[in-house]
Amino acid sequence: MPQLNPTPWFYTMLATWLTLSLIIQPKLLSFTSTNLPSHKAPAPTKTTPWTWPWT
């Protein structure tokens, strides 16, 4: 299998990485979450034992 020439692919990768990190990432991080995490303690769950029909 022939090896790819890294010269054009390196600049493509670099341009994609810079676009994602400098343009798209700040836009995504500026959104606020609509469901903020709550500080409530989780309610304890009541568990009942399984009744086996053959015992």
C-alpha positions as CSV (number, residue, x, y, z in Angstrom):
1,M,0.0,0.0,0.0
2,P,1.6,3.3,-1.0
3,Q,2.2,5.9,1.6
4,L,0.5,9.3,1.3
5,N,2.4,12.4,0.7
6,P,2.0,14.2,4.1
7,T,2.6,17.7,2.7
8,P,-1.0,18.6,1.6
9,W,-2.7,16.5,4.3
10,F,-0.8,18.2,7.1
11,Y,-2.0,21.7,6.0
12,T,-5.5,20.3,5.6
13,M,-5.4,18.9,9.2
14,L,-3.9,22.1,10.5
15,A,-6.6,24.3,8.9
16,T,-9.3,22.0,10.2
17,W,-7.9,21.9,13.7
18,L,-7.5,25.7,13.8
19,T,-11.1,26.2,12.4
20,L,-12.5,24.0,15.0
21,S,-10.6,25.3,18.0
22,L,-10.7,29.1,17.1
23,I,-14.1,29.5,15.5
24,I,-16.5,26.7,16.4
25,Q,-15.4,25.9,19.9
26,P,-16.0,29.4,21.4
27,K,-19.4,29.5,19.7
28,L,-20.4,26.2,21.3
29,L,-19.0,27.1,24.7
30,S,-21.0,30.4,24.7
31,F,-24.3,28.5,24.9
32,T,-25.8,28.2,28.3
33,S,-27.3,25.0,29.5
34,T,-31.1,25.1,30.0
35,N,-31.0,22.3,32.6
36,L,-28.7,23.5,35.3
37,P,-27.5,20.8,37.7
38,S,-29.5,20.7,41.0
39,H,-28.0,20.4,44.4
40,K,-30.8,18.2,45.8
41,A,-29.9,15.0,47.5
42,P,-31.2,12.0,45.6
43,A,-34.3,10.4,47.1
44,P,-33.7,7.0,48.5
45,T,-35.3,4.3,46.4
46,K,-37.5,1.7,48.1
47,T,-36.6,-1.8,47.0
48,T,-38.8,-4.8,47.7
49,P,-37.4,-8.3,47.5
50,W,-38.5,-10.5,44.6
51,T,-40.9,-13.2,45.4
52,W,-39.9,-16.4,43.6
53,P,-42.9,-18.5,42.7
54,W,-41.1,-21.9,43.3
55,T,-39.9,-21.2,46.8
